[in-house]
Amino acid sequence: MTRFRPPPLLDAVLACGLAVLGVAQLLYEDAGLVSVALMIGITLPVALRRIAPLAAVVVSWAIIFVEGGLGTDVTSQGHAAILALWITVYSVARYGLGAHPRAGLIWAMACVLGSVITATGLDVPSMLLTTVITVGPWLAGYAVRRSESGRARAEDDAEQARAEKERHATEAVDDERTRIAREVHDVLGHTLGLMVLQLGAADQNLDADPVSAREAVRSARQAGKSALAEVRYLIGLNDETIAASAPPTSGLLDIPDLVEQNRRAGVDVTLELDLGATAAGGEPRDSTPSATDLAAYRIVQESLTNAVRHGSGPVRVELRRTATDVTVTVHSAMREPAGVRQPAAAEVSPAGPDDGTRSGRGIIGMTERARSCGGTLSAGPVPAGFLVEARLPTWTTDER
């Protein structure tokens, strides 16, 4: 059961004020008690104009019809009654729910026209005048309602736009953090693997070949310094308190140095690099989008890291660039225990454990790198090894 809500204080004061004003005017003109009762019945429903606007219209305007039948015209004896009627019909248009605004207007028109017909018959001028007087306040209330509704929709749209903007900003931050985490994974994973190999070689040759051992330590130290510089740069992207350093410029032209680092660490790597001719005759680095340039480097770097972890033989790296794309192929010999069948590439799960025969997070990272610049990547076991193939576009997204 719905509990009755008391009217707002302002509406109650307004209704009482109109009632007092109307009764005072009637008493000043020596009107009878019937007129006083009708005046009170017209003005007091104003208190309900916001909490029950249709009820206010029904009561106030019904009394107009009753007074016509009684031969009484309180509206002509005081302005308070007219104001009360205008307020109720205005309020039903502004605050009414659903079909209440239209129902309130129809009821008010029926009552006032019925009152005119009862009192004067079919007096067309009087009927037109009362129609204008009745419809005018209703139209004003409806116009205010539409304006408030439009303003509310605009505020809702603005709030949704702000929420959408915040969501996009949050997604951008999450994407950037994921990118930085992937970069750190690639840098540290590869570098630490190389350093372990180089320091292991240095330890084995420390007595027998001090010169080679010293060279291995130098290579490990240089690899560590390079990785530290890249990690500092990546951390600086996400921390305004850290002074920005020059961004790393790893790309296609740096792959020979990357291969040479792995060779010095004892990895049997061969490289076939064909950068082709550029359309403008410029430098190879300038003809390749930076995203593709870095993606190709990281794919080779991660493939070599996986070969160091799981490989058992030579690694072959091939890079070819044409006018439309860069093709990266890395084939590494893999351990294959006796009696164990190599699974087909389609059987390899990207989310599987990184155990040498199944791809792991590194494959997922390389796939995401290729996809981020509009390329594709496939990876999986092949006879006597593991094959990574990537095709990366040499055009930017704006040039499609």
Solvent accessible surface area in square Angstrom, and as a share of the most:
residue,aa,sasa,rsa
1,M,238,1.06
2,T,130,0.75
3,R,212,0.77
4,F,155,0.65
5,R,149,0.55
6,P,103,0.65
7,P,37,0.24
8,P,48,0.30
9,L,143,0.71
10,L,125,0.62
11,D,0,0.00
12,A,28,0.22
13,V,88,0.51
14,L,66,0.33
15,A,1,0.00
16,C,72,0.43
17,G,39,0.38
18,L,13,0.07
19,A,10,0.08
20,V,107,0.61
21,L,85,0.42
22,G,0,0.00
23,V,28,0.16
24,A,53,0.41
25,Q,47,0.21
26,L,0,0.00
27,L,104,0.51
28,Y,191,0.73
29,E,94,0.42
30,D,130,0.67
31,A,22,0.17
32,G,44,0.42
33,L,154,0.77
34,V,87,0.50
35,S,10,0.06
36,V,20,0.12
37,A,63,0.49
38,L,19,0.09
39,M,0,0.00
40,I,66,0.34
41,G,19,0.19
42,I,0,0.00
43,T,0,0.00
44,L,77,0.39
45,P,12,0.07
46,V,0,0.00
47,A,15,0.12
48,L,46,0.23
49,R,31,0.11
50,R,85,0.31
51,I,37,0.19
52,A,35,0.27
53,P,13,0.08
54,L,43,0.22
55,A,44,0.34
56,A,1,0.00
57,V,0,0.00
58,V,56,0.32
59,V,68,0.39
60,S,0,0.00
61,W,7,0.02
62,A,29,0.22
63,I,25,0.13
64,I,10,0.05
65,F,100,0.42
66,V,71,0.41
67,E,5,0.02
68,G,11,0.10
69,G,56,0.54
70,L,106,0.53
71,G,71,0.68
72,T,28,0.16
73,D,71,0.37
74,V,0,0.00
75,T,28,0.16
76,S,84,0.54
77,Q,58,0.26
78,G,7,0.07
79,H,130,0.58
80,A,0,0.00
81,A,0,0.00
82,I,55,0.28
83,L,74,0.37
84,A,0,0.00
85,L,12,0.06
86,W,98,0.34
87,I,37,0.19
88,T,0,0.00
89,V,0,0.00
90,Y,52,0.20
91,S,0,0.00
92,V,0,0.00
93,A,0,0.00
94,R,63,0.23
95,Y,58,0.22
96,G,0,0.00
97,L,134,0.67
98,G,64,0.61
99,A,58,0.45
100,H,75,0.33
101,P,8,0.05
102,R,147,0.54
103,A,44,0.34
104,G,0,0.00
105,L,34,0.17
106,I,120,0.61
107,W,98,0.34
108,A,0,0.00
109,M,35,0.16
110,A,60,0.47
111,C,8,0.05
112,V,15,0.09
113,L,42,0.21
114,G,17,0.16
115,S,14,0.09
116,V,19,0.11
117,I,74,0.38
118,T,75,0.43
119,A,71,0.55
120,T,88,0.51
121,G,29,0.28
122,L,139,0.69
123,D,46,0.24
124,V,88,0.50
125,P,98,0.62
126,S,37,0.24
127,M,40,0.18
128,L,114,0.57
129,L,109,0.54
130,T,27,0.15
131,T,39,0.23
132,V,104,0.60
133,I,67,0.34
134,T,1,0.01
135,V,38,0.22
136,G,34,0.33
137,P,24,0.15
138,W,23,0.08
139,L,98,0.49
140,A,49,0.38
141,G,0,0.00
142,Y,77,0.29
143,A,60,0.46
144,V,51,0.29
145,R,64,0.23
146,R,138,0.50
147,S,63,0.40
148,E,57,0.26
149,S,43,0.27
150,G,28,0.27
151,R,129,0.47
152,A,48,0.37
153,R,139,0.51
154,A,59,0.46
155,E,105,0.47
156,D,81,0.42
157,D,89,0.46
158,A,43,0.33
159,E,93,0.42
160,Q,122,0.54
161,A,61,0.47
162,R,129,0.47
163,A,54,0.42
164,E,72,0.32
165,K,152,0.64
166,E,115,0.52
167,R,111,0.41
168,H,95,0.42
169,A,54,0.42
170,T,78,0.45
171,E,72,0.32
172,A,60,0.47
173,V,67,0.39
174,D,68,0.35
175,D,95,0.49
176,E,63,0.28
177,R,136,0.49
178,T,78,0.45
179,R,75,0.27
180,I,18,0.09
181,A,61,0.47
182,R,46,0.17
183,E,5,0.02
184,V,36,0.21
185,H,75,0.34
186,D,8,0.04
187,V,2,0.01
188,L,67,0.34
189,G,16,0.15
190,H,7,0.03
191,T,12,0.07
192,L,98,0.49
193,G,22,0.22
194,L,3,0.01
195,M,44,0.20
196,V,107,0.62
197,L,63,0.31
198,Q,1,0.01
199,L,83,0.41
200,G,32,0.31
201,A,32,0.25
202,A,5,0.04
203,D,107,0.55
204,Q,149,0.66
205,N,52,0.27
206,L,108,0.54
207,D,135,0.70
208,A,93,0.72
209,D,56,0.29
210,P,66,0.41
211,V,106,0.61
212,S,47,0.30
213,A,2,0.01
214,R,122,0.45
215,E,84,0.38
216,A,11,0.09
217,V,70,0.40
218,R,137,0.50
219,S,9,0.06
220,A,2,0.02
221,R,160,0.58
222,Q,103,0.46
223,A,7,0.06
224,G,20,0.19
225,K,105,0.44
226,S,51,0.33
227,A,6,0.05
228,L,89,0.44
229,A,58,0.45
230,E,22,0.10
231,V,21,0.12
232,R,150,0.55
233,Y,43,0.16
234,L,4,0.02
235,I,84,0.42
236,G,16,0.16
237,L,77,0.39
238,N,88,0.45
239,D,51,0.27
240,E,181,0.81
241,T,123,0.72
242,I,72,0.37
243,A,91,0.71
244,A,99,0.77
245,S,59,0.38
246,A,88,0.68
247,P,78,0.49
248,P,49,0.31
249,T,98,0.57
250,S,19,0.12
251,G,0,0.00
252,L,1,0.00
253,L,67,0.33
254,D,38,0.20
255,I,0,0.00
256,P,51,0.32
257,D,91,0.47
258,L,2,0.01
259,V,1,0.01
260,E,69,0.31
261,Q,47,0.21
262,N,0,0.00
263,R,103,0.38
264,R,105,0.38
265,A,7,0.06
266,G,68,0.65
267,V,21,0.12
268,D,84,0.44
269,V,4,0.03
270,T,63,0.36
271,L,48,0.24
272,E,55,0.25
273,L,59,0.29
274,D,68,0.35
275,L,25,0.13
276,G,46,0.44
277,A,107,0.83
278,T,24,0.14
279,A,120,0.93
280,A,102,0.79
281,G,67,0.64
282,G,44,0.42
283,E,108,0.48
284,P,32,0.20
285,R,78,0.28
286,D,115,0.60
287,S,44,0.29
288,T,8,0.04
289,P,26,0.16
290,S,94,0.61
291,A,57,0.44
292,T,2,0.01
293,D,6,0.03
294,L,48,0.24
295,A,4,0.03
296,A,0,0.00
297,Y,22,0.08
298,R,2,0.01
299,I,0,0.00
300,V,0,0.00
301,Q,8,0.04
302,E,5,0.02
303,S,5,0.03
304,L,0,0.00
305,T,4,0.03
306,N,24,0.12
307,A,6,0.05
308,V,35,0.20
309,R,109,0.40
310,H,25,0.11
311,G,15,0.14
312,S,75,0.48
313,G,28,0.27
314,P,81,0.51
315,V,3,0.02
316,R,107,0.39
317,V,0,0.00
318,E,39,0.17
319,L,1,0.01
320,R,100,0.36
321,R,17,0.06
322,T,80,0.47
323,A,99,0.77
324,T,79,0.46
325,D,23,0.12
326,V,1,0.00
327,T,38,0.22
328,V,0,0.00
329,T,25,0.15
330,V,3,0.02
331,H,61,0.27
332,S,8,0.05
333,A,22,0.17
334,M,25,0.11
335,R,130,0.48
336,E,88,0.40
337,P,76,0.48
338,A,109,0.85
339,G,89,0.86
340,V,77,0.44
341,R,169,0.62
342,Q,33,0.15
343,P,30,0.19
344,A,54,0.42
345,A,57,0.44
346,A,103,0.80
347,E,88,0.39
348,V,17,0.10
349,S,40,0.26
350,P,77,0.49
351,A,87,0.68
352,G,11,0.11
353,P,88,0.55
354,D,65,0.33
355,D,85,0.44
356,G,13,0.13
357,T,41,0.24
358,R,82,0.30
359,S,5,0.03
360,G,5,0.05
361,R,201,0.73
362,G,8,0.08
363,I,13,0.07
364,I,68,0.35
365,G,17,0.16
366,M,2,0.01
367,T,35,0.20
368,E,61,0.28
369,R,14,0.05
370,A,0,0.00
371,R,144,0.52
372,S,85,0.55
373,C,21,0.12
374,G,37,0.36
375,G,10,0.10
376,T,96,0.56
377,L,25,0.13
378,S,66,0.43
379,A,23,0.18
380,G,3,0.03
381,P,7,0.05
382,V,41,0.23
383,P,122,0.76
384,A,74,0.57
385,G,0,0.00
386,F,22,0.09
387,L,42,0.21
388,V,5,0.03
389,E,79,0.35
390,A,3,0.03
391,R,131,0.48
392,L,0,0.00
393,P,7,0.04
394,T,18,0.10
395,W,89,0.31
396,T,56,0.33
397,T,98,0.57
398,D,138,0.72
399,E,116,0.52
400,R,184,0.67
